[in-house]
Amino acid sequence: MRLHRTANFLYRKRIPFLPRAIYVLQYLVSNSAIPASVQIGKRTKFAYRGIGLVIHKEAVIGDDCMIGQGMTIGGRSKHIAVPIIGNNVYMGAGCRVLGPITIGDNVIIGPNSVVLEDIPSNCIVVGIPARIIKTGIKVEDFV
């Protein structure tokens, strides 16, 4: 996460070479693709230091999220927009969040789920494709 924050800072300051060098270092160390242009909120954490993460360069991730290993957050063919993820979202290992969708606040996405549609706040989703199994939750009770 520190590497990404440093790369993002340099990217915003329009320093050309260093963000790319950090991206390559990050790829070599944790086998993850997290471009410097990704907007990641405060206190968001990567499980196992982000091993196997692939995040689209235009994705937006809110504050206080937990991102599991082996995840993909990206686009889908024939769609230009990419996911916007709210605050306090727990994304289990191996899940996929794809396409022009919005994930609300206080959401739990189960491991290996494939999210292809908008998800409202305060719910749990699981499955392929992901479906809502519980609403009106408090994330603190589950994580």
N, C-alpha and C positions, 0 to 999 in steps of 0.2 A: 504494500500500500504506500509506503514511503517513496518507493521508486516512482510509482504513478503520480503521486502528488508533486514530486520534484519535476517530472517530465511535463505535467500539466502546467505548472507554473512557468517553466521555460517556453512551452508552446504558446501560452497567452502573451508572453513578452516577445514573441516572434523571433526567438533565437533558433536558427534553423537546424544545426547539426546535433546538438546535445539531446533533444527529445527522442530523435531517431536512435541514437546510440543507447539510450536508456531502454527503449523498446526492445532492441536486439538483446541487451543484457538480460532483461526480464524474460524474454523468450528462452534464452539459453539456460537460465537458472530454474525457472518454474514451468517451462513449456506452456506459457500462456501468451495470448495476444490481446493486450490491453493498450490501445493507442493513447497517446497523450491528449487527444482531443475529447476523450470520454469525460462526461461530467459526473463525478461521483461525490455524493454528499458526505458530510461530516460524520465521523464515528462509524462509517461503514467498514465492515471487515470481510476478509476473504478467508474461508476455511483452508487449512493446510497451505497457507501462503499463496493461494490462487493457482494451484496446480491444475493445468488443463483448461483454463478459462479462455473463452473466445468472446470478446465483446465488440460490437460494431462501433466504429469511430464516432457515430452521432448519437449513441445511446445516452440516456439520462437516468441516473440512479440516485434516489433520495438519501436522506440522512438515516443513520442507525440501522442499516440493512445488514444482513448476513448472507453472503454469497458462497454457496457450497462449491466443492471442487468439481471439475469436469463439466462445467456449464457452458451453454451458448446463449448469448443475448444478442440477437441480430435480426436482420431483415428476411424477407421472403421474396421470391421472384415475383415480378409484376407489381411490387409495392415499393415506393420510394421511402416512406417513413419507417422508423424503427421504434422499438419499445421505449416507453417512459414509465419508470418504476417509481412508485411513491415512497413514503417514509416508513420505517420500521417493518420492512418486508423480509421474511425468512425464505430463502430459496434453497431447497434441498439439493443434495449432490446429484449431478447428472441431469438436471432438468433443462429444458429448452424453452426460452421465451422468445417467440418469433413474430415478426410482422409489425404492422402499424397499430399497436395496441397500447393501452394504458392499464397499469396495475395500480389499484388504489392503495391507501395506507393500511397498515396493520393486517397484512395478508401473509398466509403461510402457503407456500407452494411445495407440495410433496416431492420427494426424490423421484427422479426419472419421469416427471410429468412433462407434457408438451403443451404449453400455453399458446393458443392461437387466437383467442378472443379477449376482449376487455374483461377485467376482473374488478368488481366493486370492492370497496373498503371493508375491513373486518370480516374476512371469510377464509376458509381453508379450501384449496383446490388440489385435486389429484387426478391422475389418469392420463391416458393417451386417446384422444385429446383431453386436456384437463377440464374437469367439471367441478362445480361447487358442491361440496358435501356438507358444509356447515357455515352458517352466517351468524353475525352478531357476536363474534368471539373477542376475547382479550388476548393478545399475543403473549403477554406475560404469563398466562396460565399454561401455555404450551411449550415455550422455549426456555 
